[in-house]
Amino acid sequence: MISLISIMTTRSKLLAPVLLALWAIVQSPAAADEQARLAGLDAYWAEVSRAVGTGDFEAYRATCHPEGILVSGNKKTSQPLTVALARWKQDFTNTKSGKVKGSVEFRLSQRFGDETTAHETGIFCYTAQPAGGEAKKKYIHLEALLVKKQDGWKILMEYQKSSATKAEWDALK
């Protein structure tokens, strides 16, 4: 009995590195694909931040799917993103002209998806500072559904769930 256990242990020790190497070979393309997908999504969020910070309305609109939806948990409403964009356009104009300094930053806690779809969860911090005035920050819990099109990632649903706290924001560093 002892010799059988000894043989099984020896075989397990020899087989483990082989199985681990095979697993790594199989997983490597998937891991590389996931890294590329996340890099593309990171670039998407960076472009949203850049557009908000420079007041580039057309660039911001280009990040949105034409049939996208904005959901507000605080207001208990939903509306087409086109309606929200029309309402936000003046904010972009004010930022571009220097009347207001605007910025948005994203911190994500969950990221699910495949090569053409993404569900992202986290918090965004929107800052608006009138020229010569005090900066006001808003922290908002966010869920986003995105789809990858030929010209890049587009947001299908922006769900601004609820207000977040600075402590919740800081916890996502």
N, C-alpha and C positions, 0 to 999 in steps of 0.2 A: 504494500500500500504506500509506503513512504517513497519507494522508487517511482511509482506512478505519479505522485504529486510532484516529485522532484523533476521528472521529465516534463510535466505540464507547465511547471514554473519556468523551466529553461526554454521551452518552446514559446511561451508567452513573452519572455524577455527578448527572444530573437524576432518574433513576429511583430511586436509593438512598433519598433522603428519603421518597419516596412509599411505597416498600416498607416502610421502617421504621415509618412512621405507620400503615400497614395492619396490620402485625404487632402494634404496640402496642394498637391497637383490639381486635384479636382476643384478645390475651393479657390485657387488663385485667380482664375478668370472671373469668377463671380465676385470676388473681393475687388478686383480691379474695375469691373463694371460698376460696382456700387460706389467706389471712390470717384469714378468719372461722373456718375449721376449726381452725387452730392456736390462735386465741384461745379457742375452746371447749375445746380440749384443755388449754391453759394453765390455764383456770378449773377444769377437772377436777383437775389436779395440785394446784392451790392449795387446793381443797376437801379433798383427801386430807390435805394438810399441816395444814390447819386442824383437821380432825377428830382427827388424831393429837395435835396440840399441846394441844387442849382436852379430850381424853379423850371425845370424842363418838362412842361406839361405833355408834349407830344411823346417824349421818351417814356414818361410814366404811363400814358394811355397805351403805348405799345406793349407794356407788360401785362395788360389785361385782355382776357378773352372777350370778344365782342358780345357774347351772351353771358358774361360773368354776373355774379350776384354778390351784393354786399349785405351781410346780416349783422344787425346790431343787437346784442343781448341786452345792453343797458336801455336802449330805446324800444326793445321788443318789436323790431321792424326788419323787413327785408325789402330790397329794391334792386333793380338792375344797376350794375356798376356804371353804366352810361349816365344814369341820373346822378349818382354820387360824383362822377367825374365833372359833370356840368356844375355842380355845387362847389367842388374843390378848385375849379379852374382859377378863380380869383386869388386863392391862396398861392397858387403857383406863380401867377402874375406878380403878386406882391413880393414873393421871394426873389423872383428874377430881377425885379426893379430895385431891390435893396430895402424896401419898406419893412420887410420882415426877414429874419434869418430863420429858416426852417431846417429841420433834420429829422431823420428817422433811423433807428437802429433796431436790429432784430436779434433775439437770442432764442434759439430753438431747443426744445426739450425732447421732442419725438419727431422722427422722420421716417415715414413709411413710403414705399412705392416700388415701381419697377422702371423700365427704361422710358416709358411714356407717361406715367402718372405719378403724382406725389401727394401725400397728405402730411402737412407740416404743422406742428403744434409748438407754441411758445408764447413769448411776450414781445411786444414792440414798444419802444419808447419814442414818442413824437415830441419834439421840442419846437416851440415857436417863440421867437424873441423879436418884438417890434424894435425898430431902430431907436436906440437910446433907452429902451425899456428893459424890463426884467424878463428873463427866460422862464417860460412855463412848460413843465414837462407833464406828459400824460403817459402812464403805463397801462397797456391794454393786453389782456389775454387774447391770443389769436389762434385760430385754426384756419388753415388755407388748403384748398384743393387746387392742384395745378395739373396742367396737361402740356406735354411737349409737342409742339408743332414744328413745321419745317423751319420757321424763323425763331425758334426758341421756346422757353417755358412761358406759359400764360396762366394767369390766375383765373380759375372758374368760380371759386367761392372764397370770399374773404369774410370769415366769421369773427367779428370783434365781440368776443364772448362777454367780457366784463372788465371792470377796472382792476388793475393789479397794483401792488404796492412796490415801493422801492426795494424792500427786503426780498420780495419774490423775484424781482428783477436781478438783484445782486446774487441770489442763490443760483441763477442760471449761468454765471460766469464760467 
